[in-house]
Amino acid sequence: MSELILKVGGAICVIAASFIWGEYKARSLSLRAQQLQKFQQALQLLAAEISYTVTPLPHAFANVGQRMDGLVGEIFDRAGFLMQSRGDVNAREAWLGAIEEFLPQIFITNEDRQILEQLGNSLGVSDGDNQLKQIKLVDKLLEGALREALDERNRSERMWRYLGVLGGLMLVIIFI
């Protein structure tokens, strides 16, 4: 009797663990799309800070960071902090450092990361108009990445959920 209870308990644990794994994979697809949208919003705020209020870049990063919530806001806030606290860090280094610091916590692909890293190429080294052009370019690239993320989410989200449960059931059958 106790052997049966152990087997059922083990089966439940395997199915639960695989369900959680499938749910995590499905959720990561949604989180990627949400974070790309937030990066787009943050870029629009940064463009407004640069063009309308002519805010210096360290303060513009910090202002955007304070106005955005979640990890995207923290990335902008961190970039502003790096520029303000250490005088030898330029905008590119601060931006790349902030992305690198939060990379394990955000749900972006390597292609998304490369798009975001492009933003640092012209910030702080060119005039305001060129910086705005670079921000708009990165925004357009993020728009394409967002469309791809939404398509992938729509195609694969349900599949990962089913795969988690069915994978767990398959493992239980194999173990029995």
N, C-alpha and C positions, 0 to 999 in steps of 0.2 A: 504494500500500500504506500509506504513512504517513497519507494522508488518511482511509482507513478506520479506522486506529487512533485518530486524533484524534476521529472521529465516535463510535466506540464508547466511547472514554474520556469524551467529553462527555455521551453518553447515560447512562453509568453515574453520572457526577457529578450530573446533573439528577435521576435517579431516587433516588439516595442523599439528595440535599438535600430532595426532597419527602417521602421516607420519614421523615427526621428531623423535618421540620415536622409531619407527621401524628402521629408518636410524641409530640412535645412537646405537641400539643393534647390527645391522649388522656391523657397523664400529668398534665396540668394539672387535668383533671377529678378524677382520683384524689387529687391533692394538695389540692385544695379541700376534699374530704370529710374527709381526714385532719386538715387544719388546723382545720376547724370542730369536729371531735371534740376536738382538743386545747384549743381555746378553751373548750369546755364543761367539760372536766376542770379547766382553770385557774380557771374561775369557781367550781367547787365547792370548790377549795382556798382561793380568796379568801373565799368565804362562811364556811368553817371558820375561817380566820384572824380574820375580823371577829367571828363569833359566839362561838366557843369560847375562843380565846386572847386576845381583845380587843386584838389587835395594832394599833398605829397604822398608818394607811393606807400611808405611805411604806414602812414595814418589811414590811407585808403584801404589797404589790406585789413588793418585793425577794425575800421568802421564796417567793412563788409562782414568780417568775422563776427562782430557783435550783432549784426542784423540778421544773420543766417543762423539757423539752429542746426544741431547735429554735428556730424563729423566734418561736413563741408565748411561750416562756420569755423570749426576748430582749426582746419587747415589754413584758412585765410588769416585767422587770428594769430596762428603760430608764425606764419610768414611775416606778418607785420611785427610781431615781437622780435623775431630774429634780426630784422633790419634795424629796429629801434634800439635793441639792447647791445648789439655788437656793430660797431661802426664799419668794420672791415667786410661785412657781408653785403653783397649787392642783391638786387631784386631776383635775379636768376637763381643764385645760390640759396636764397631764403625760400623761394617758391619750391625748388627741387628738394630742399631739405625738409620742408613741411610735408610735401607729398610722400617722401620716403618714410618719414616718421609715422604717418598714419596709414601707410599702405597695407599693413597686415589687417587693419580694422575695416577697410572699405571694400566694397564688392565690385571693383572695376576690373576689366580685362587688361592685358598688356597693351592692346591697341588703344584703349581708353586712356591708359597712363601716358602713352606716347603723345596723344593729343593734348593732354593737360600739360605735359612737360614743354610743349611748343610755346605755351604762354610765356614762359620765362625767357625765351630767346630775345624778345624785344623790350621787355619791361625794364625801365630804368636806363636803357642805353640809347633810346631814340626819343624824338619829340612826342608830344601828346597825340598828334594825328596818327603817327605810325603805331603808337601803342594801341590806339582805338581800332585801327585796321587789323592789328594782330588779334585783339580781343574778339572782333567780329569774325575773323577767320576761324579761331578756335571755337567760337560759338556755333558756326555753321558745321564744323567737323563734329562737334558734340551732338548737334541735331541729327546728323546721320547715324552716329553711334546710338543715340536714343531710339531712333526708328528700328535699328537692328536689335537692340535690347528688348523692345516691346514685342517685336516679331518673335524673337527667341522665347520670350516669356509665354506668349500665347501658344506657341508650338509645343513647348517642352515642360511647362509647369505641371500639368496634370500627369504627364508621363513619369516625372520623377516621384510624384506621390504614389502612383500605382507601382512603380518599380521598387520603391522602398518596402511596401507591404508584401508584394508578390515575391520579392527577393528574400524577405524574412520567412515567408511560408515555404519557399523552396529549400532554404537552409534547414528548416525544421524537418522537412520530409527527408532530406539527405541524412540528417543526423539520426533519424528514427530508423 
